[in-house]
Amino acid sequence: MSNVSSGRPAIEFIGVAKRFPARGQSKEVLAATDVSFAIAEGEVVSIIGPSGCGKSTLLNMGSGLAKPSAGIVKVAGQAVEGPNAHVSFMLQKDLLMPWRTIAQNIEFGLELRGMPRAERAAVSAKLLTQCHLEGFGTNYPHQLSGGMRQRAALARTLAVDPLVLLMDEPFSALDAQTKMILQQDLARTVADHKKTVLFITHDLAEAVALSDRILVMSERPGTIVEQITVDMPDRDNPMARRKRAEVGPYVAHLMELLKLDAQTEVH
């Protein structure tokens, strides 16, 4: 079942709201409001909701890239005041540096922290194996497929040993087969490393397959309208989860909450 551990939350949002200046207008746009939830260490939580409801804004605040207009975000019990070593962010685009090899990309965060070269190399070698990239450390990003580049991005994210992984639709640009393989790799890697994950997706089946809980957001200004516990085994094996009969009812309930009908395309 879940790999959740007891104790204080790994990341927590308390009464969080975010306003942005409206271009060409005197009024501000309220992107998210009254958002409160906590994620335990080792828990995987997905966020789903309509486009523009503030999902990515929440991740930006969790990473310290943006500050709440109201409320507070805590990581490891401490208020988030800016980017910090407890959090790593993985996006839809891999953002690998084309002039660095895959191993050098993986080691970049460790290099910034001043880790000696030999220790960095040991970390990257281990992650290359774990992320099924063994033998590709000396290649450059343009020499890898899209799926392999996303594996490299995941390895770079894990290299700094963060407490929390924030993931913003990391597989949405991939073909269906590659996407499922990487979902499997992610789930097993997260379970092995006992990482906490906050994961944005528009793919409802992906949310069910990967998560301990799913947070459903409303239209803008986004707020949490429902929290759903995914009471299914095999969180570390999403391919096995997808075959279970319970997946259909979960997806149907999520579609109902999002006001999607059978003709709506779900990405």
FENLINFEN-V273911 format. One record per residue. SS is DSSP state (A for helix, B for strand, O for the rest). PHI is phi in degrees with one decimal (999 if undefined). D_FIRST is the distance of its C-alpha to the first C-alpha in whole Angstrom. Layout:
{{SS:PHI:D_FIRST} {SS:PHI:D_FIRST}}
//
This chain:
{{O:999:0} {O:-80.3:4} {O:-102.2:7} {O:-69.1:9} {O:-106.7:12} {O:-81.7:15} {O:110.7:18} {O:-67.0:20} {B:-63.1:19} {B:-72.6:19} {B:-144.5:21} {B:-145.4:22} {B:-110.8:25} {B:-125.8:27} {B:56.8:30} {B:-82.3:30} {B:-136.2:33} {B:-141.3:34} {B:-114.7:38} {B:-124.8:40} {B:-61.6:43} {O:-87.5:44} {O:-61.3:47} {O:76.1:50} {O:-130.6:49} {O:-82.1:50} {O:-83.5:47} {B:-94.8:43} {B:-97.7:40} {B:-89.6:37} {B:-82.3:34} {B:-146.3:32} {B:-148.6:32} {B:50.3:30} {B:-92.6:27} {B:-138.0:25} {B:-165.9:21} {B:-132.4:19} {B:-121.4:16} {B:-76.3:15} {O:-60.0:15} {O:86.1:12} {O:-91.5:11} {B:-112.7:12} {B:-125.5:14} {B:-102.8:16} {B:-116.2:20} {B:-125.0:22} {O:167.0:25} {O:-62.3:29} {O:-59.5:31} {O:83.2:32} {O:-88.8:30} {O:104.6:30} {A:-61.0:26} {A:-65.8:28} {A:-61.0:30} {A:-62.4:27} {A:-65.3:26} {A:-61.1:29} {A:-71.3:29} {A:-65.0:26} {A:-85.9:28} {O:88.4:31} {O:-78.1:33} {O:-140.7:34} {O:-105.7:34} {O:-63.4:34} {O:-77.8:37} {B:-152.0:35} {B:81.5:32} {B:-147.4:31} {B:-113.7:28} {B:-121.0:26} {B:-124.5:24} {O:54.3:24} {O:83.7:26} {B:-110.9:29} {B:-62.1:30} {O:-81.5:30} {O:-109.2:34} {O:176.8:34} {O:-53.7:32} {O:-141.1:30} {O:-72.7:29} {O:-82.2:25} {B:-126.1:25} {B:-124.7:25} {B:-121.4:25} {B:-122.1:25} {O:-109.1:27} {O:-61.1:28} {O:-87.9:31} {O:-70.2:30} {O:55.7:33} {O:-68.6:34} {O:-81.6:37} {O:-65.7:39} {O:-87.9:42} {O:-110.7:39} {B:-66.4:37} {A:-61.3:34} {A:-60.9:33} {A:-66.0:36} {A:-64.1:34} {A:-62.2:30} {O:-83.5:33} {A:-58.6:34} {A:-63.0:32} {A:-68.8:33} {A:-63.1:36} {A:-62.5:37} {O:-84.6:35} {O:84.8:38} {O:-67.3:36} {O:-58.3:38} {A:-56.8:39} {A:-63.6:37} {A:-69.3:34} {A:-60.6:33} {A:-63.5:34} {A:-66.4:32} {A:-64.5:29} {A:-65.3:30} {A:-62.2:30} {A:-64.9:27} {A:-72.9:25} {A:-59.1:27} {A:-68.7:26} {A:-63.3:22} {O:-97.6:23} {O:59.0:25} {O:-123.8:28} {O:-58.9:30} {O:93.9:34} {O:-111.6:34} {O:-61.9:34} {O:-91.8:38} {O:-76.6:38} {B:-102.4:38} {A:-52.1:36} {A:-67.3:38} {A:-91.3:38} {O:-111.3:34} {O:-71.7:33} {A:-59.2:31} {A:-65.4:27} {A:-67.7:28} {A:-64.2:30} {A:-68.6:26} {A:-61.4:25} {A:-64.2:28} {A:-64.4:27} {A:-65.4:23} {A:-61.5:25} {A:-62.6:27} {A:-64.8:25} {A:-78.8:23} {A:-59.3:26} {O:-84.2:27} {O:53.4:23} {O:-74.5:23} {O:-74.2:20} {B:-125.2:20} {B:-103.4:20} {B:-103.6:22} {B:-130.0:22} {B:-107.2:24} {O:47.6:24} {O:-67.8:24} {O:-114.6:24} {O:-68.1:26} {O:-90.2:29} {O:-96.0:28} {O:-69.2:28} {A:-59.3:25} {A:-67.1:25} {A:-62.1:25} {A:-58.7:23} {A:-66.9:20} {A:-64.8:20} {A:-70.6:20} {A:-59.3:17} {A:-63.5:16} {A:-61.2:17} {A:-61.2:16} {A:-60.3:12} {A:-71.2:13} {A:-65.2:15} {A:-62.2:14} {A:-65.6:11} {A:-63.7:14} {A:-90.3:16} {O:53.5:13} {O:-91.3:15} {B:-96.2:15} {B:-131.6:16} {B:-116.7:18} {B:-125.9:18} {B:-94.6:21} {O:-152.0:21} {O:-101.2:24} {O:-91.4:22} {A:-66.3:20} {A:-65.8:18} {A:-63.0:17} {A:-59.0:15} {A:-66.8:13} {A:-67.6:12} {A:-100.6:11} {O:-108.9:10} {O:-83.3:8} {B:-140.8:12} {B:-126.1:15} {B:-100.2:19} {B:-106.3:21} {B:-103.6:25} {O:-84.6:28} {O:-59.7:31} {O:-61.0:33} {O:-72.5:34} {B:-70.0:30} {O:-144.8:28} {B:-79.1:24} {B:-98.8:25} {B:-161.6:21} {B:-116.8:18} {B:-115.4:15} {B:-83.9:12} {O:-88.3:10} {O:-88.1:8} {O:-141.0:7} {O:-76.9:4} {O:67.8:6} {O:-62.7:6} {O:-87.2:8} {O:-140.3:10} {A:-62.7:12} {A:-64.3:15} {A:-68.3:13} {A:-60.1:11} {A:-60.0:15} {O:-83.7:16} {O:-79.2:14} {O:-64.3:16} {A:-68.8:15} {A:-60.7:15} {A:-55.5:19} {A:-61.0:19} {A:-62.2:17} {A:-63.0:19} {A:-62.7:22} {A:-65.5:21} {A:-64.3:21} {A:-61.4:24} {A:-64.2:26} {A:-64.0:25} {O:-87.7:27} {O:59.7:29} {O:-98.6:29} {O:-109.6:31} {O:-66.5:30} {O:-88.8:33} {O:-78.7:31} {O:-80.0:30} {O:-105.6:27} {O:-88.2:26}}
//
